[in-house]
Amino acid sequence: AKDGRTLRVMWSNVQLSPELQVGVGVDVTALEAATARAEGAERRLDALARSVPQIVWSTDASGATNYVNARWHEYTGIAGTDAFGVGWADATHPDERAAMLEAWRVAYAGGSPFEKQQRLRGRDGTYRWFLSRGVPVRGADGAITAWFGSCTDIEDVKRAEAALLEEDRRKDEFIATLSHELRNPLAPLRNGLRLARHASGQDGKLKPVVEMMERQFDHLVRLVDDLLDVGRIRAGKIVLQRRPVRLVDAVTRGIESTRASIAQHGLELETHLGGD
C-alpha cells in the first residue's frame, strides 16, 4: 500500500477466452485480522473453561448442547460429544431426569435464566448433587443466539443441610419427650396441693404459703406447655392467644420466685402493691 502497510489480497481469476483472462484482487486484511481475533478469543475462552472446577457448557440457538469443558469428562467419564444435544441427561439421576428436561424446556421457551438442582452420576457410579445454571446470549436484534452455563458441585452443602435438619428433628423429639415426662409428676403434685389447701383452711399461717405454691405450680404447668408449643411452633400449628395480665400478679410471682434467695442472704423485702 502507499502508506507502507502490507495488505492481504485474495485473487480470483476468470478465463473469458483462450486469449483473455480477467483477475480480481480483494483486500482481505481486515477479514483475516477479525478471524485471528475471533480465534484468539475462542482459545482464551476454552482455556478459561478448562481452568475452572465447574462443569461449563454451552448450546446453540436451538438449545442443543454443543460444548462441555474437560471437567465433564473428568467427572462423568462420558465423552464430551456424547453430551451434545440432550445427551447430558443420560448422566442425570433417573428421579430428576424428567423434571430437569422440563425445567430446561420452560427456560429455553421463555428465554429466562435457567437454574435447577440435580444429581449427576460420576464415573464411579455414585451420584453427587450439582446446581445447574444457564443464561441466554442475545444478538443485536434481541434473538437468542446461544446459552452459556455451568454445573457446580453442591454435595457438601446438601449433606450439611441434611445434617442440620436431622439435628433439628432430634432436638424436637427430645423436647417433646421431655415435656411429656415432666407432665407425669404434675398430676400427683396438684392433688397434694388440693389436700394442702383443704388443710390450710384450719391454719391461717399455712394459707398464704399454699396459695404461693399453687401460683408457682400453675407457672410450672405453663412452662411445660411452652415446651410442647416449641414443636407446634416449628410445625406452624401454634395459635397465639393474647390476654391482659395484671401487673400485680406478675410482680407477685417474681417476688415469690426470689424470696428464698432473699431470705438466704439475710435480707428483707417489703412491698406495697395496690389491688387492681
Rosetta blueprint (number, residue, H / E / L):
1 A L
2 K L
3 D L
4 G L
5 R L
6 T L
7 L L
8 R L
9 V E
10 M E
11 W E
12 S E
13 N E
14 V E
15 Q E
16 L E
17 S E
18 P L
19 E L
20 L E
21 Q E
22 V E
23 G E
24 V E
25 G E
26 V E
27 D E
28 V L
29 T H
30 A H
31 L H
32 E H
33 A H
34 A H
35 T H
36 A H
37 R H
38 A H
39 E H
40 G H
41 A H
42 E H
43 R H
44 R H
45 L H
46 D H
47 A H
48 L H
49 A H
50 R H
51 S H
52 V L
53 P L
54 Q L
55 I E
56 V E
57 W E
58 S E
59 T E
60 D L
61 A L
62 S L
63 G L
64 A L
65 T E
66 N E
67 Y E
68 V E
69 N L
70 A H
71 R H
72 W H
73 H H
74 E H
75 Y H
76 T H
77 G L
78 I L
79 A L
80 G H
81 T H
82 D H
83 A H
84 F L
85 G E
86 V L
87 G H
88 W H
89 A H
90 D H
91 A H
92 T E
93 H L
94 P H
95 D H
96 E H
97 R H
98 A H
99 A H
100 M H
101 L H
102 E H
103 A H
104 W H
105 R H
106 V H
107 A H
108 Y H
109 A H
110 G H
111 G L
112 S L
113 P L
114 F E
115 E E
116 K E
117 Q E
118 Q E
119 R E
120 L E
121 R E
122 G L
123 R L
124 D L
125 G L
126 T L
127 Y E
128 R E
129 W E
130 F E
131 L E
132 S E
133 R E
134 G E
135 V E
136 P E
137 V E
138 R E
139 G L
140 A L
141 D L
142 G L
143 A L
144 I E
145 T E
146 A E
147 W E
148 F E
149 G E
150 S E
151 C E
152 T E
153 D E
154 I L
155 E H
156 D H
157 V H
158 K H
159 R H
160 A H
161 E H
162 A H
163 A H
164 L H
165 L H
166 E H
167 E H
168 D H
169 R H
170 R H
171 K H
172 D H
173 E H
174 F H
175 I H
176 A H
177 T H
178 L H
179 S H
180 H H
181 E H
182 L H
183 R H
184 N L
185 P L
186 L H
187 A H
188 P H
189 L H
190 R H
191 N H
192 G H
193 L H
194 R H
195 L H
196 A H
197 R H
198 H H
199 A H
200 S H
201 G L
202 Q L
203 D L
204 G L
205 K L
206 L H
207 K H
208 P H
209 V H
210 V H
211 E H
212 M H
213 M H
214 E H
215 R H
216 Q H
217 F H
218 D H
219 H H
220 L H
221 V H
222 R H
223 L H
224 V H
225 D H
226 D H
227 L H
228 L H
229 D H
230 V H
231 G H
232 R H
233 I H
234 R H
235 A L
236 G L
237 K L
238 I L
239 V L
240 L L
241 Q L
242 R L
243 R L
244 P L
245 V L
246 R L
247 L H
248 V H
249 D H
250 A H
251 V H
252 T H
253 R H
254 G H
255 I H
256 E H
257 S H
258 T H
259 R H
260 A H
261 S H
262 I H
263 A H
264 Q H
265 H L
266 G L
267 L L
268 E L
269 L L
270 E L
271 T L
272 H L
273 L L
274 G L
275 G L
276 D L
